[in-house]
Amino acid sequence: MSQDTTGPEPDDAARLTARLRELERENAALRDQAAQAALATAGAQAPATSRRSHGVRSTAAVLLIILGVLLAPVAVVAHWAQQELTDTDRYVATIGPLASDPTVQSAVSNRLTAVVMEQLDVPTLVGDALSALNSPDLPPTVGLALGAAQQPLTDGIESFVHKTATAVVESPTFEDAWVEANRLAHTQLVAVMEGDTGNVLQVGDDGQLTIELAGLIETLKTRLVDNGFAVAANIPEVNASFTIVETSQLVTAQNAYGALDVIGTWLPWLSLALIAAGVLTAVHRTRALVVAGLALAVSMLVLGIALYLARTLYLDALTGTVDRLDAAEIVFDQLVAFIRAALRTVAVLGLVLAAAAYLGGGSASARSLRASAGRAFTTVRGWGQQRGVTTGPVGTWLYVHRTFLRAVVLAVAGLVVLLAPAPTPALLVTTAVVTLVVIGLLELLARPPLAQEAAGPALP
């Protein structure tokens, strides 16, 4: 008896195996598609979130920088006013040079002459003297001559007084007296700003800042008597004054003295802090620093234009109300000298920061400049090594620590500017040039490993 066994044919088994493999490939493909779809979804969500975050940071950075730049001119003016009111040395440095200015000297001598002529009543004295000489016994022609001599004699005495007053004002004694009087008056200026009454320096209701000339008048009296004009000894004690500034803004400053002291001290730091916060918040910090530096320079240019307009308006307002408009012009220019110096300093600082940020930035032109400098340093080092000149291990150490050394050089430069008693444009430019030279020397002396140098300078 035979047994019949049945099973799958070889062709059927091959087809089943092929089908299983095909299903496995399809499953793998589906899994890959699902994974790619998930990655694509996540990737789409991530850039959207990143874009929103960058947008918020960019907006905040722009607002902070704009606010800081807008406050910068106000901060410069407020700091100047606060320094003039509270720092005696600054005040004397501002007002002191006026004593040697010929225009101011001429105005003061004219004022002294007018006071003496008014107190002596010279026309009356001359008239009385001529009347005493004009007796009935004199011939008529002599009497007419005496009458005609009254005005020339008066003019001659006035010319004599003016000449003596000019000699007093142009002497070194006047400059010393002017400086000392203003130094003493500054303490009274602070008292006046706080509401007390001063003796040497006065602030009128309409904003006239005047200094008393009683001491100079006494000196002039003594000089006139010594020169033979004995009648000058009869001049009584006079409380005459010379107006330094006349502006209603002085009354405003007097009323806001306390607030001005605080604002002038802290507003410059607030402006710098806002600009720094804007740069640190920005997505592209070097680009933001370039913009902030240029904007700061532009704001100082606007302040300079505003000072020019204020000068014009001030002099126009005084036209017809003062005897010597040219003296008022000299005084105004001297008073704002420190503002002009400060705005030039801040403008140069902005330009230096913008230039430094550009050179250290990631723009194509900046990278090209740095790469060109790197190739130049490599060429110079190679030229020196061919002639046996090399920095050896010291150069290798400098290369390894070059980033830290650059930071140290920049920090020292920043401290030089911050700790300077009175930063000037010359100091800023000099510091920037020295910093650039020192960093260049570090790059030149730094010696990359031989393999890397042979391959060429590394791109930044």
Secondary structure, DSSP 8 states (H G I E B T S, - for coil): ---------HHHHHHHHHHHHHHHHHHHHHHHHHHHHHHHHHHHHHHHHHHHHHHHHHHHHHHHHHHHHHHHHHHHHHHHHHHHHH-HHHHHHHHGGGGG-HHHHHHHHHHHHHHHHHHHTHHHHHHHHHHHH--TTS-HHHHHHHHHTHHHHHHHHHHHHHHHHHHHHTSHHHHHHHHHHHHHHHHHHHHHHTT---SSEEE-TT-EEEEE-HHHHHHHHHHHHHTT-GGGGG------EEEEEE-THHHHHHHTHHHHHHHHHHHHHHHHHHHHHHHHHSSSHHHHHHHHHHHHHHHHHHHHHHHHHHHHHHHHHHTTT-S-HHHHHHHHHHHTHHHHHHHHHHHHHHHHHHHHHHHTS-SHHHHHHHHHHHHHHHHHHHHHHHTT---HHHHHHHHHTHHHHHHHHHHHHHHHHHH-SS--HHHHHHHHHHHHHHHHHHHHH----HHHHHH-----
